[in-house]
Amino acid sequence: MSPATNTTDRVQKLRALMQSPEYNVTAFVIPSEDAHQSEYVAECDERRAYISGFTGSAGLAVVSLESAALFTDGRYFLQASQQLDSNWTLMKSGLPEVPTWQEYLVKNLPAGSRIGIDPLVFTATDAKKLETDLAKVGSSLIPTANLVDLVWEGRPARPASKLKILSTKTTGRTHTEKIQQLRRDLEKKSVAGFVVSGLDEIAWLFNLRGSDVHCNPVFFSYAVVTPSYVNLYLQEKSVSQEARDHLGSDVVIKPYETIFDDLRAISSTLQANKQKFLLGSRTNLAMAVALGKDNVVEARSPVTDAKAIKNETELEGMRQCHLRDSAALINFFAWLEEQLANGTGLDEADAAERLEQFRAEQAGFVGLSFDTISSTGPNGAIIHYKPEKPSAARINPDLVYLCDSGGQYIDGTTDVTRTLHFGTPTAHEKRCFTRVLQGHISIDTAVFPDGTSGYLLDILARRALWSDGLDFRHGTGHGVGAFLNVHEGPHGCGTRIAYNDIPLVPGMTLTNEPGYYEDGKFGIRIENIMLVRKVDTPNNFGGRGYYGFEHVTLVPMQIKLIDRSLLTHLEVEWINAYHAECLEKVSPFLAKDSPGLKWLQREAVSI
């Protein structure tokens, strides 16, 4: 993890620009997202990280003429406290007495303030609500150019990777079939067309992948879909003849930068015909302005919903890539244990690099799905820790080791966390680990009626922890793409009330990752990917139908970290059955007499 950056010069230059007659704003707001509202962004769009020095994936910065504040959630409290310099105040979102960033703009800045934003990186929905709140104190929202871009010396160029075409052997449906389904959805909504702005949505819709964003197989693009035409806006360097042939004559390829000119042209037609265009609720404000705010309807993207429910081909791809990925992780743990036993001096970054090499040996491997979290002792308490040379700590076999990692494969995406101890864990560490494991088992074995959301299931992951007065400050689960982004909505499992709007249905993927973290000491997390499936129950109250989960991650839980005295009989049965499944299904992917196979045979036993 990178240390604190001296941001004095950057902040001073930004304030000078804010005070210039051309902009004249009291404050400038810098979110993490790009023009596509991506969670993970290309280097050229890491504006919040550049201005603040905080490199976590989630957060928002507000720079006023007098102060600078960084808002982030509980996953990043510790990391942000270490990366922010004295120019910044850390606002720990969600804690009592800590305002939201919107409240901060209204209550902490002078009445009548002019709040600058880049309309490309703000959603129309957020901007509308913020305008209303600011008006109560006489303040106003001022769309401007992105002022961080103007002071960013050496800003990287926008990447333009060559497009990769996916076969229906891995997607299960052609892009033509997906577009036909989208058009049927648009007809039901009585709209004239739809702007697709999410990068993963476009990649999924057209059965294409790229590498413009680190660890995310996406490419910079927009799309417009109507009953009569489809426009796909791409960077010229990305397009090959193979891609043109794949898309066919029904998809018109246009330059990436021309989308806004086309939307302005569409605007006049919509107004004349008294029609509406659909914009996803995460579409940027600049698009809503180009189309005309009175000409649009905002709703959750139908592509997001369709993408979240995997077809049988995609589900089988997830099963198969997880078998290979589990084998890679088992080989890594066996290797790491041997290196530490031999006294080899390994740091966290060395381990992360070796794990990537083990994954690269597996069929269909494309790259990592996120930067590996390889953390020893206190670094494990930094929930999204990234080991970097030369600051990476040497792995201490007498401390808890947490490894959260994943791979991108041609047939799916993986995300798995295991917590290990290579020495003798304390009774407290074992008790904490076991409470986390009990929460993991409770989610894995849940059976629930149709209409149930991840918001309602979240308590299952925390119940055992709560019994000891413990908890964790992150979600219990998120959706995962099929050879796409490792974080995928709209569903999830956690305390965010928005998750209650999205019931879990068969075909969805969901991680199961409760944890516990003690700052300065250790971190514990156990994570599998699961598929939502139908479950046969003895009864069917209300005729609703009942669902459950199928786990596809198959890596043993370390027995030496389990306090068996805390477990129920059913929890013991689950661990024994899970270990038997790991042994049966992953052994064929490990070389005979290999360290990995021997490690699996030793660890995947009954307790």
Long-range contacts (C-beta under 8 A, 24 or more apart in sequence): 1-55, 1-79, 1-82, 1-83, 1-379, 1-382, 1-385, 1-386, 1-387, 1-388, 1-391, 2-53, 2-55, 2-83, 2-388, 2-391, 3-82, 3-83, 3-391, 4-53, 4-82, 4-83, 4-84, 4-85, 5-53, 5-83, 5-85, 6-53, 6-85, 7-51, 7-52, 7-53, 7-68, 7-85, 7-87, 7-88, 8-85, 8-87, 10-50, 10-51, 10-151, 11-51, 11-63, 11-68, 11-87, 13-151, 14-51, 14-63, 14-147, 14-148, 14-151, 15-63, 15-65, 17-147, 17-150, 17-151, 18-63, 18-65, 18-116, 18-147, 19-65, 23-116, 23-142, 23-144, 23-147, 24-114, 25-114, 25-115, 25-116, 25-142, 25-144, 26-64, 26-65, 26-109, 26-110, 26-113, 26-114, 26-115, 26-139, 27-62, 27-63, 27-64, 27-65, 27-105, 27-109, 27-113, 27-114, 27-115, 27-116, 28-62, 28-63, 28-115, 28-116, 28-117, 28-144, 28-147, 28-148, 29-60, 29-61, 29-62, 29-101, 29-105, 29-115, 29-116, 29-117, 29-122, 30-60, 30-61, 30-62, 30-63, 30-148, 31-60, 31-121, 31-122, 32-57, 32-58, 32-59, 32-60, 33-121, 34-120, 34-121, 35-120, 35-121, 35-197, 35-284, 35-286, 36-197, 36-198, 36-199, 36-220, 36-284, 37-121, 37-123, 37-197, 37-198, 37-282, 37-283, 37-284, 38-198, 38-199, 38-213, 38-216, 38-218, 39-485, 39-487, 40-213, 40-214, 40-215, 40-216, 40-370, 40-485, 40-487, 41-213, 42-156, 42-158, 42-159, 42-212, 42-213, 42-214, 42-220, 43-156, 43-214, 44-155, 44-156, 44-157, 44-158, 44-159, 47-121, 47-146, 47-148, 47-149, 47-152, 50-148, 50-152, 50-155, 51-148, 52-83, 52-84, 52-88, 53-83, 53-84, 53-85, 53-88, 54-79, 54-80, 54-83, 54-84, 54-88, 55-79, 55-83, 55-386, 56-80, 56-83, 56-384, 57-384, 60-101, 61-88, 62-101, 62-104, 62-105, 64-109, 64-113, 67-108, 69-101, 69-104, 71-100, 71-101, 71-104, 73-473, 73-474, 74-383, 74-473, 74-474, 75-383, 75-384, 75-473, 75-474, 76-383, 76-384, 77-473, 78-381, 78-382, 78-383, 78-519, 79-382, 79-383, 79-384, 79-385, 82-382, 94-473, 102-129, 102-130, 102-133, 105-130, 105-133, 105-134, 105-139, 106-133, 106-134, 106-136, 106-137, 106-139, 109-139, 111-137, 111-138, 111-139, 112-137, 112-138, 112-139, 113-137, 113-139, 113-140, 114-139, 114-140, 114-142, 115-139, 115-140, 115-141, 115-142, 116-142, 116-143, 116-144, 116-147, 117-141, 117-142, 117-143, 117-144, 117-285, 118-143, 118-144, 118-145, 118-146, 118-147, 119-143, 119-284, 119-285, 119-286, 119-289, 120-146, 120-284, 120-285, 120-286, 121-146, 121-284, 122-284, 122-285, 123-281, 123-282, 123-283, 123-284, 123-285, 124-279, 124-283, 124-284, 124-285, 124-287, 124-288, 124-293, 124-296, 124-298, 125-281, 125-282, 125-298, 127-285, 143-285, 143-286, 143-289, 158-212, 158-220, 158-235, 159-211, 159-212, 159-213, 159-220, 160-212, 160-219, 160-220, 160-235, 160-236, 160-237, 160-238, 161-210, 161-211, 161-212, 161-219, 161-238, 162-210, 162-237, 162-238, 162-240, 163-208, 163-209, 163-210, 163-219, 163-234, 163-238, 163-239, 163-240, 163-243, 164-208, 164-209, 164-210, 164-217, 165-207, 165-208, 165-242, 165-243, 165-246, 166-207, 166-208, 166-209, 166-410, 166-483, 168-207, 168-313, 169-313, 170-313, 170-314, 170-317, 170-410, 170-411, 170-482, 170-483, 171-207, 171-313, 171-314, 171-482, 172-311, 172-312, 172-313, 172-314, 173-311, 173-313, 174-207, 175-205, 175-206, 175-207, 175-208, 175-246, 175-247, 175-251, 176-248, 176-250, 178-204, 178-205, 178-206, 178-207, 178-306, 179-205, 179-225, 179-230, 179-250, 181-306, 182-225, 182-302, 182-303, 182-306, 183-225, 183-227, 185-302, 185-306, 186-225, 186-226, 186-227, 186-278, 186-302, 187-227, 189-278, 189-297, 189-299, 189-302, 190-276, 191-275, 191-276, 191-277, 191-278, 191-297, 192-226, 192-227, 192-270, 192-273, 192-275, 192-276, 192-277, 193-224, 193-225, 193-226, 193-227, 193-266, 193-277, 193-278, 194-224, 194-225, 194-226, 194-277, 194-278, 194-279, 194-280, 194-301, 194-302, 195-222, 195-223, 195-224, 195-263, 195-277, 195-278, 195-279, 195-280, 195-283, 195-287, 195-291, 196-222, 196-223, 196-224, 196-225, 196-280, 196-301, 196-303, 197-222, 197-280, 197-282, 197-283, 197-284, 197-287, 198-280, 198-282, 198-301, 198-303, 198-304, 200-307, 200-481, 200-484, 200-485, 200-488, 201-280, 201-301, 201-303, 201-304, 201-307, 202-232, 203-484, 204-303, 204-307, 204-481, 204-482, 204-484, 205-303, 205-307, 206-232, 206-247, 206-251, 207-246, 208-243, 208-246, 209-483, 209-484, 210-238, 211-367, 212-238, 214-371, 215-367, 215-368, 215-369, 215-370, 215-371, 215-408, 215-486, 216-484, 216-485, 216-486, 217-366, 217-367, 217-408, 217-483, 217-484, 218-484, 218-485, 220-256, 221-256, 222-256, 222-259, 224-259, 224-262, 224-263, 224-266, 231-262, 233-257, 233-258, 233-259, 259-287, 260-286, 260-287, 260-290, 263-287, 263-290, 263-291, 264-290, 264-291, 266-291, 267-291, 267-292, 267-295, 270-295, 271-295, 278-302, 280-304, 300-490, 304-489, 304-490, 305-490, 307-481, 307-484, 307-488, 308-479, 308-488, 308-489, 308-490, 308-491, 308-507, 308-508, 309-505, 309-506, 309-507, 309-508, 310-482, 310-507, 310-508, 310-509, 310-531, 311-507, 314-412, 314-482, 315-507, 315-531, 317-409, 317-411, 317-412, 317-482, 317-483, 318-411, 318-412, 318-413, 318-480, 318-482, 318-509, 318-529, 318-531, 318-552, 319-531, 319-552, 320-411, 320-412, 321-364, 321-407, 321-409, 321-411, 321-412, 321-413, 321-414, 322-412, 322-414, 322-529, 322-552, 322-553, 322-554, 323-554, 323-585, 323-586, 323-589, 324-362, 324-363, 324-364, 324-365, 324-409, 324-589, 325-359, 325-362, 325-406, 325-407, 325-409, 325-414, 325-416, 325-553, 326-416, 326-553, 326-554, 326-555, 326-582, 326-586, 326-589, 327-362, 327-586, 327-589, 327-590, 327-596, 328-355, 328-358, 328-359, 328-361, 328-362, 328-407, 329-355, 329-358, 329-403, 329-405, 329-416, 329-418, 329-555, 330-555, 330-556, 330-586, 330-590, 330-596, 330-599, 330-600, 331-358, 331-590, 331-594, 331-595, 331-596, 332-358, 333-418, 333-420, 333-555, 333-599, 334-594, 334-595, 334-596, 334-598, 334-599, 334-600, 335-595, 335-596, 336-395, 336-422, 337-422, 337-599, 338-595, 340-395, 340-397, 340-422, 341-397, 341-422, 345-394, 346-394, 346-395, 347-387, 347-389, 347-392, 347-393, 347-394, 347-395, 348-374, 348-375, 348-376, 348-379, 348-387, 348-392, 348-393, 348-394, 348-395, 349-374, 349-387, 349-388, 349-389, 349-392, 350-392, 351-387, 351-395, 351-403, 352-387, 352-405, 355-403, 355-405, 359-407, 362-407, 362-409, 364-409, 364-410, 364-411, 365-407, 365-408, 365-409, 366-407, 366-408, 366-409, 366-410, 366-483, 367-407, 367-408, 368-405, 368-406, 368-407, 368-408, 369-406, 369-407, 369-408, 369-413, 369-414, 369-415, 369-486, 370-405, 370-406, 370-415, 370-486, 372-403, 372-404, 372-405, 373-402, 373-403, 373-404, 373-405, 373-417, 374-401, 374-403, 374-405, 375-401, 375-402, 375-403, 375-523, 376-400, 376-401, 377-521, 377-522, 378-519, 378-520, 378-521, 378-522, 379-523, 380-419, 380-517, 380-522, 380-523, 380-524, 381-517, 381-518, 381-519, 381-520, 381-521, 381-522, 381-523, 382-523, 383-473, 383-474, 383-515, 383-517, 383-523, 383-525, 397-422, 397-423, 398-422, 398-423, 398-424, 399-423, 399-522, 400-425, 400-429, 400-522, 400-523, 400-524, 402-522, 402-523, 402-524, 402-525, 404-525, 404-527, 406-486, 408-483, 409-483, 410-483, 411-482, 411-483, 412-482, 412-483, 413-480, 413-481, 413-482, 413-483, 413-484, 413-485, 413-486, 414-480, 414-529, 414-553, 415-480, 415-486, 415-511, 415-527, 415-529, 416-527, 416-528, 416-529, 416-553, 416-555, 417-513, 417-515, 417-525, 417-526, 417-527, 418-526, 418-527, 418-555, 418-557, 418-558, 419-523, 419-524, 419-525, 419-526, 419-558, 419-561, 420-558, 420-561, 421-558, 421-560, 421-561, 424-560, 425-560, 425-561, 427-563, 429-522, 429-524, 429-561, 430-561, 430-562, 430-563, 431-468, 431-563, 431-566, 432-468, 432-470, 432-516, 432-518, 432-524, 433-524, 433-561, 433-562, 433-563, 434-464, 434-561, 434-562, 434-563, 434-566, 434-567, 435-464, 435-465, 435-467, 435-468, 435-470, 435-516, 435-566, 436-464, 436-465, 436-514, 436-515, 436-516, 436-524, 436-525, 436-526, 437-526, 437-557, 437-562, 437-571, 437-575, 438-463, 438-464, 438-566, 438-567, 438-571, 439-463, 439-464, 439-465, 439-476, 439-514, 440-512, 440-513, 440-514, 440-526, 440-528, 441-571, 441-574, 441-575, 443-476, 443-477, 443-493, 443-512, 443-514, 443-530, 443-549, 444-512, 444-528, 444-530, 444-549, 444-551, 444-574, 445-548, 445-549, 445-570, 445-574, 446-548, 446-549, 447-535, 447-537, 447-546, 447-547, 447-548, 448-504, 448-546, 448-547, 448-548, 449-541, 449-542, 449-544, 449-545, 449-546, 449-547, 450-503, 450-505, 450-544, 450-545, 450-546, 450-547, 451-503, 451-544, 452-503, 452-504, 452-547, 453-491, 453-499, 453-500, 453-501, 453-502, 453-503, 453-504, 454-491, 454-492, 454-493, 454-494, 454-499, 454-502, 454-504, 454-510, 455-493, 455-494, 455-495, 455-496, 455-497, 455-499, 455-500, 456-500, 457-493, 457-504, 458-493, 458-494, 458-495, 458-499, 461-493, 461-512, 461-514, 462-514, 465-514, 465-516, 470-516, 471-516, 472-514, 472-515, 472-516, 472-517, 473-517, 474-513, 474-515, 475-513, 476-512, 476-513, 476-514, 477-510, 477-511, 477-512, 477-513, 477-530, 478-510, 478-511, 479-508, 479-509, 479-510, 480-509, 480-510, 480-511, 480-529, 481-509, 482-509, 504-532, 504-547, 505-532, 505-547, 506-532, 506-533, 506-534, 506-547, 507-531, 507-532, 508-532, 510-549, 512-549, 512-551, 526-557, 527-553, 528-552, 528-553, 529-553, 551-578, 554-581, 554-582, 554-585, 554-586, 555-582, 555-586, 556-582, 556-600, 556-603, 556-604, 558-603, 559-603, 559-605, 559-607, 562-607, 564-607, 572-607, 575-606, 575-607, 576-606, 576-607, 579-603, 579-604, 579-605, 579-606, 580-604, 580-606
